[in-house]
Amino acid sequence: MPELVLPACQIAATLALTLWMVSAFTTRPGRWLRWKMFCRATFTIVELTGTTKDGRTEPVNVYDYLSPGSFILGPPQLQAILNHLISSGCYDRIDGTGCILSHRGEQTIEVRSGRVVL
């Protein structure tokens, strides 16, 4: 009997931990990022096209302008990067579309003439 107590306790602890982890993913509204660890994070996935002064268009990767190790990009940070790219003369215009993933779910985002539109 005592040799069965340890495996029974391990199974009970494993089931309790599994149930807690599964329920943590479903406690927040929205489709994405329900786990409490991510509930305050906002992720932006966006495809941008920049127009240069001579009229050429090229893809713009805003993640190149984040600090090393950063991957969380919210609308204010995206707008700051767009302002920098336009004011520095890299591009005359930046346009694109994408989505924002947050605890509120998935929202579409659009960039028109360097301005973030939710």
C-alpha positions, -999 to 999 in steps of 0.1 A, spaced: 0 0 0 27 27 9 44 21 -25 12 31 -43 9 64 -24 38 81 -42 25 73 -78 -10 83 -68 2 116 -55 23 122 -86 -7 114 -108 -29 137 -88 -4 166 -89 1 161 -126 -36 162 -133 -40 193 -111 -12 211 -129 -26 201 -163 -61 213 -154 -47 246 -141 -27 252 -173 -56 244 -195 -80 266 -176 -54 295 -177 -57 296 -215 -94 300 -214 -99 327 -187 -95 358 -208 -119 369 -236 -106 369 -271 -91 344 -294 -54 349 -288 -31 353 -258 -55 341 -231 -27 328 -209 -21 351 -179 16 354 -188 7 371 -221 -25 390 -210 -8 424 -211 13 418 -242 3 432 -276 18 418 -308 16 434 -342 20 414 -374 21 438 -403 33 438 -439 45 472 -450 56 487 -483 77 518 -484 79 543 -513 113 560 -518 119 595 -531 125 582 -566 92 563 -566 105 528 -560 86 505 -537 102 480 -514 91 459 -483 98 475 -449 107 453 -420 99 473 -388 113 445 -366 148 455 -378 144 488 -359 134 472 -325 161 467 -299 178 433 -299 156 407 -282 124 427 -285 95 411 -303 65 429 -288 54 457 -311 23 477 -302 6 505 -322 25 533 -304 59 517 -311 49 510 -347 40 546 -352 73 558 -336 92 536 -361 72 548 -390 77 584 -380 115 578 -378 116 562 -412 97 590 -429 114 619 -410 149 604 -417 142 604 -454 143 567 -459 108 567 -473 83 593 -485 53 570 -478 47 537 -460 15 517 -464 4 482 -454 -20 460 -435 -18 435 -407 -33 425 -374 -29 431 -337 -30 402 -312 -38 411 -276 -60 399 -247 -89 415 -265 -85 392 -294 -75 399 -330 -80 433 -346 -71 445 -381 -46 473 -385 -39 494 -415 -10 518 -422 -19 547 -446 7 572 -456 28 564 -425 -2 566 -400 -14 536 -380 -52 532 -383 -70 507 -361 
